[in-house]
Amino acid sequence: MGAGHAHKLYRHGHSPVHELPPHCKLAAAFAFVVVVVSTPREAVWAFGLYAVLIAAVAAAARIPAGFLLRRLLIEVPFVAFAVLMPFVAQGERVEVLGMSLSVSGLWGAWNVLAKGTLGVAASVLLASTTELRALLLGLQRLKLPPLLVQIATFMIRYGDVITDELRRMSIARRSRGFEAGGIRHWGVLAKTAGALFIRSYERGERVHLAMVSRGYAGSMPVIDEVVATRAQWAYAAVLPAAALAVCLMGWTL
Amino acid sequence: MTPSPSSTAPASLDVSGLAYAYPDGHQALFGVDLTVGQGERVALLGPNGAGKTTLVLHLNGILGGGVGTVTVAGLPVEKRNFAEIRRRVGIVFQDPDDQLFMPTVREDVAFGPAAAGMRGAELETRVHEALEQVGMAGFADRPPHHLSFGQRRRVAVATVLAMRPEILVLDEPSSNLDPASRRELADILRSLDVTVLMVTHDLPYALELCPRSVILSEGVIAADGRTQDLLCDEELMRAHRLELPFGFDPRSVSVA
């Protein structure tokens, strides 16, 4: 409890990007990532252009560069392994600052780093201009399996409830003189996890009961119809279309 | 204050000869007969394990398959009527975190009517009305977990009011509420023009809100009468493990 009123990733605003229907933005971001990934890694300049495109979208969405860059840090653990590639890969080697690095490893690292960063940047932009709830409506509209969307919806609703339950259990443990530390206490923590699972399961049953009592018959009723006009689709398509042009140039030049 | 059940309209709720045993063999209800007239507010009292929840879950067909019948405003609770029955019987469960399962208050209140096929502006109006009735219209776009417990309970009431129910069934409406929220909820319930069946252990609350009470004990209706009369009958109260809070004298209260 007590988290902000919107999700932490979301940045409130009224830019043209914020205003786009969520499914258009989802489709655009996804298409952009696909295009970026299919660009040859040797076309270094293409990735520079992609970065410019992302920056343009960020500017249109009035997302400050600092905000975007800070959010990008999330990829650090994932690309850490890319840094290792030049050291461990086989093949032709070059000397850089006195270290012997593999050429194919360097290309591999660049490939992961550039494509990863652009992909994460696109996702960060999507997340900071679209509310979580709207994203789910968009996914629903894009005909993702309804069960998956429902599960995700319940995760937003019950994440805090379950965290709170966990916190109360932890307070109860500590009130009885238990401090978690060391391997000897893992048994207790495992039992807590088990108890939490059972509680959540039972809550699930009660929630289902409440849903059935209000006429739930297997599918979520459509409450907010998200519709996009042709113009909105066209507007959203600008990013992937421009990226596609860059990609094609990358292959032909 | 209590509109007497009119002879023309069918009773909001009519339970007759209802008996039920759980699949594990535990019998919870042994022939329950209960009629609640239109516009009445009735408290369902009884000790823990008396079968109150089991009875409530029969009212909208979640449980069934035993002996006896339940009809809601003339419509029998049967599988083919479930959609309409669940619209007519609005159950407010005890824990609002179970009742409120959608990401925002507005979507939660819209859930019932939308499940019945309502869309667009009509749905918006319905949601707004229901929230207005419980004084929560300003909270439509909030996620339920950011509301206070009392506010959540009120929204839970709105979620069933949005379905324009024939009868509102409240499971322990006053539990976990602070005195102010408890009073606010009472004011709201009094202002509604709907039949109410209220399951509660809070006897002063029953006295305050419900002119009539029934006591469910060991799976049968053990008593049915004016709330004040029942609460003043010490022998009856003791026999069914019902106790008034310390210092509370039901005789000292004047009820309408």
Chai-1 contact restraints between the chains, C-beta under 6 A:
chainA,res_idxA,chainB,res_idxB,connection_type,confidence,min_distance_angstrom,max_distance_angstrom,comment,restraint_id
A,R133,B,P103,contact,1.0,0.0,6.0,A-B,restraint_1
A,I156,B,P103,contact,1.0,0.0,6.0,A-B,restraint_2
A,R157,B,F101,contact,1.0,0.0,6.0,A-B,restraint_3
A,R157,B,P103,contact,1.0,0.0,6.0,A-B,restraint_4
A,D160,B,H145,contact,1.0,0.0,6.0,A-B,restraint_5
A,V161,B,D97,contact,1.0,0.0,6.0,A-B,restraint_6
A,R206,B,D98,contact,1.0,0.0,6.0,A-B,restraint_7
A,V207,B,D98,contact,1.0,0.0,6.0,A-B,restraint_8
A,V207,B,F101,contact,1.0,0.0,6.0,A-B,restraint_9
A,A210,B,F93,contact,1.0,0.0,6.0,A-B,restraint_10
A,A210,B,D98,contact,1.0,0.0,6.0,A-B,restraint_11
A,A210,B,Q99,contact,1.0,0.0,6.0,A-B,restraint_12
A,S213,B,N60,contact,1.0,0.0,6.0,A-B,restraint_13
A,S213,B,R86,contact,1.0,0.0,6.0,A-B,restraint_14
A,S213,B,I91,contact,1.0,0.0,6.0,A-B,restraint_15
A,R214,B,F111,contact,1.0,0.0,6.0,A-B,restraint_16
A,R214,B,G112,contact,1.0,0.0,6.0,A-B,restraint_17
A,G215,B,R86,contact,1.0,0.0,6.0,A-B,restraint_18
A,G215,B,G112,contact,1.0,0.0,6.0,A-B,restraint_19
A,G215,B,A115,contact,1.0,0.0,6.0,A-B,restraint_20
A,G215,B,A116,contact,1.0,0.0,6.0,A-B,restraint_21
A,P221,B,A114,contact,1.0,0.0,6.0,A-B,restraint_22
A,P221,B,A115,contact,1.0,0.0,6.0,A-B,restraint_23
A,I223,B,E107,contact,1.0,0.0,6.0,A-B,restraint_24
A,I223,B,A110,contact,1.0,0.0,6.0,A-B,restraint_25
A,I223,B,A114,contact,1.0,0.0,6.0,A-B,restraint_26
